[in-house]
Amino acid sequence: MYNNEFLTIDNEQKAYLLGLLYADGCISKAKTIRYENYNVTLANTNEKLMKDIKNIFPPLEFEPKSP
């Protein structure tokens, strides 16, 4: 669950992730009757990078896309 970790960009890791999303990503919104869901998609397929980001920001979930 997201807990407002990005309200303040106060470290290098947050700045890097937001820059990566801006340059290589997409944010989409899916709305159902019960809730709103935001999906973040990155074109980057570097598994080590994705694991590093997950370790820094545990609320984020990554699902690798098949080629």
N, C-alpha and C positions, 0 to 999 in steps of 0.2 A: 504494500500500500504506500502510495506517495504521501509524504508528510511535509510538504512545502520546502523540501531541500533546496529548491532552486529559486526561492523568493529573493535570496541574497547570494550573489556570486562573490564568494569571499575566499576562494582558493583556486589554485591552478587546475585542479582536476575538474571542477565544475565548469570553468572557462573552456577547458579543452573539450569536454563533452558537448557543451552547447555549440562550440565552433564546429565540431564534427557533425552534429545534427544539421546545422545551418548549411554546411558545405556538401554533405553527402547523405542527407536524410530527408524524411517526410513524416509529418505528424497528421494523422487523420482522426476524425471523430465518428464514433458509431453510437447512435442513440437508440435505446430500447424503451419500453414502457416503464421499466423499473429504475434504470440508471443510464448514465452517460459513460462511455468508455473511450479513452484516447489510446491510439496505437502509434508507436514510433517505429519507423522502418529505416534501416541503414543499408546502403548499397555495399558497404564494406563487409567483406567476408572473412576478415582476419580473426580467427577464433581466439587467439591469445589476447588481442585487444578487447574482444567482447567479454572474456573472462575477467580481465583487469577492471573493466568498467563495472561489471556485476559485483566484484569484490568491494569496490569503492561505494557503489550505490545499490545495496541489496534490494531495495524495493523494485528495481527494474528487472524485468524478466525477458530473457532472450530465447527466441526460437529460431534455430538455423533454418534458412530456406534451402530447399533442394535446388541444385543447379539447373 
